[in-house]
Amino acid sequence: MEQYEAWKALLRSGTDLPFWQEFYVKFYQAFIEKDRWLQYLEGVGTTLLVTAMALALGIALGVLVAIVRTAHDQQRPGKKNAVLGVLNGICKVYVTVIRGTPMMVQLLIMGMVIFSSSRNFTAVGALTLGINSGAYVAEIIRGGLMALDPGQAEAGRSLGLGYIDTMRFIVIPQAFKAILPSLGNEFIILLKDTSLITVIGGKELVYAAQGIYGRTYEQMYPLIGIACIYLVLVILFSWLLSILERRLRQSDRR
């Protein structure tokens, strides 16, 4: 500790230090001094929490929108349901607006206009990310459902299953295997997009790094540190998805 303080004083005075000494001082400042690693750990916890909340909301919205749009598109000619047509129109507007506007703008509108009186910026960020993700998940799921052989749904109906049971037990499980890679990519994007909620005050990893380099006046180490953390999280997420894909392939062979 005394050595660190001595090297830190020399660095502040403008003295040129060997690379390893300068690295030690800046690394210690960014991660160890005053237990700053706890701020990164708290940021990771918030990032994972926001990802989980947004993921749950995105899947729920995506499945609902995909089922409505698929049911509308697969109606028999001459037997159009008016209510389904209205719901399909609402879903199309939702998907078009969300996919046609930047995530950053959506966060600013939600945080500074719609929920301007709320102080829970993290929850607002999770809600916005979930709504955004739902539009993309809906199109992924709809593509998988529309690509499935229509004979599968007809076989379900011939067994006496209703539309909901047919989708639940026959169509969606088969479509899920086909769309899993695309869903995995969307979830990884969602994990990385949590970094954007810092623009409305969400206290995740980027917020932690900003707070630290605002006190140390050294941006490189905190930013590289959180970049490495995001990379590790993405690699872990990708690994878990690959395990799930292998298990699904094995179940197909049985």
CORSUL-V664370 format. One record per backbone hydrogen bond with DSSP energy under -1.0 kcal/mol. CO is the residue of the C=O (numbers start at 1). NH is the residue of the N-H. E is the energy in kcal/mol with one decimal. If there is no record, write none. Layout:
CO/NH/E  CO/NH/E
This chain:
1/5/-2.4  2/6/-2.1  3/7/-2.6  4/8/-2.6  5/9/-2.1  6/10/-2.1  7/11/-2.4  8/12/-2.1  9/13/-1.5  10/15/-2.1  18/22/-2.4  19/23/-2.9  20/24/-2.1  21/25/-2.3  22/26/-2.4  23/27/-2.7  24/28/-2.6  25/29/-2.3  26/30/-2.1  27/31/-2.0  28/32/-1.7  28/33/-3.3  31/37/-1.1  32/35/-1.9  35/38/-1.5  36/39/-1.0  36/40/-1.2  37/41/-2.3  38/42/-2.4  39/43/-2.1  40/44/-2.4  41/45/-2.1  42/46/-2.3  43/47/-2.5  44/48/-2.7  45/49/-2.3  46/50/-2.9  47/51/-2.4  48/52/-2.5  49/53/-2.6  50/54/-2.8  51/55/-2.6  52/56/-2.3  53/57/-2.2  54/58/-2.9  55/59/-2.5  56/60/-2.2  57/61/-2.8  58/62/-2.7  59/63/-2.9  60/64/-2.0  61/65/-2.9  62/66/-2.5  63/67/-2.5  64/68/-2.2  65/69/-2.6  66/70/-2.5  67/71/-2.8  68/72/-2.1  69/73/-2.3  70/74/-1.8  72/75/-1.1  76/79/-2.1  81/85/-1.9  82/86/-2.0  83/87/-2.5  84/88/-2.4  85/89/-1.9  86/90/-2.2  87/91/-2.4  88/92/-2.3  89/93/-2.1  90/94/-2.4  91/95/-2.6  92/96/-2.5  93/97/-2.7  94/98/-2.4  95/99/-2.3  96/100/-1.3  102/106/-2.0  103/107/-2.4  104/108/-2.2  105/109/-2.5  106/110/-2.5  107/111/-2.9  108/112/-2.6  109/113/-1.6  109/114/-2.5  110/115/-2.5  115/118/-1.3  119/121/-1.7  120/124/-1.9  121/125/-2.4  122/126/-2.4  123/127/-2.5  124/128/-2.3  125/129/-2.6  126/130/-2.3  127/131/-2.4  128/132/-2.5  129/133/-2.9  130/134/-2.2  131/135/-1.0  132/136/-1.1  133/137/-3.0  134/138/-2.3  135/139/-1.4  136/140/-2.0  137/141/-2.9  138/142/-2.8  139/143/-2.2  140/144/-1.8  141/145/-2.7  142/146/-2.8  143/147/-1.5  149/152/-2.1  150/154/-2.0  151/155/-2.2  152/156/-1.7  153/157/-2.1  154/158/-2.0  156/161/-2.0  157/160/-1.7  162/166/-2.5  163/167/-2.4  164/168/-2.6  165/169/-2.8  166/170/-1.9  166/171/-2.2  167/172/-2.7  170/174/-1.0  171/175/-2.6  172/176/-2.6  175/179/-2.0  176/180/-1.1  179/183/-2.7  180/184/-2.8  181/185/-2.0  182/186/-2.0  183/187/-2.4  184/188/-2.0  185/189/-2.2  186/190/-2.2  187/191/-2.2  188/192/-2.0  189/193/-2.4  192/195/-1.6  193/196/-2.0  194/197/-1.2  196/199/-2.0  197/200/-1.3  197/202/-2.6  198/201/-1.0  202/204/-1.5  204/208/-2.1  205/209/-2.4  206/210/-2.6  207/211/-2.1  208/212/-1.8  209/213/-2.8  210/214/-1.4  212/215/-1.2  212/216/-2.3  213/217/-1.5  219/223/-2.0  220/224/-2.8  221/225/-2.3  222/226/-2.3  223/227/-2.0  224/228/-2.2  225/229/-1.9  226/230/-2.7  227/231/-2.2  228/232/-2.4  229/233/-2.4  230/234/-2.6  231/235/-2.5  232/236/-2.5  233/237/-2.6  234/238/-2.9  235/239/-2.2  236/240/-2.2  237/241/-2.1  238/242/-2.2  239/243/-1.9  240/244/-2.0  241/245/-2.5  242/246/-2.2  243/247/-2.2  244/248/-2.0  245/249/-2.2  246/250/-2.3  247/251/-2.0  248/252/-1.3  249/253/-1.1
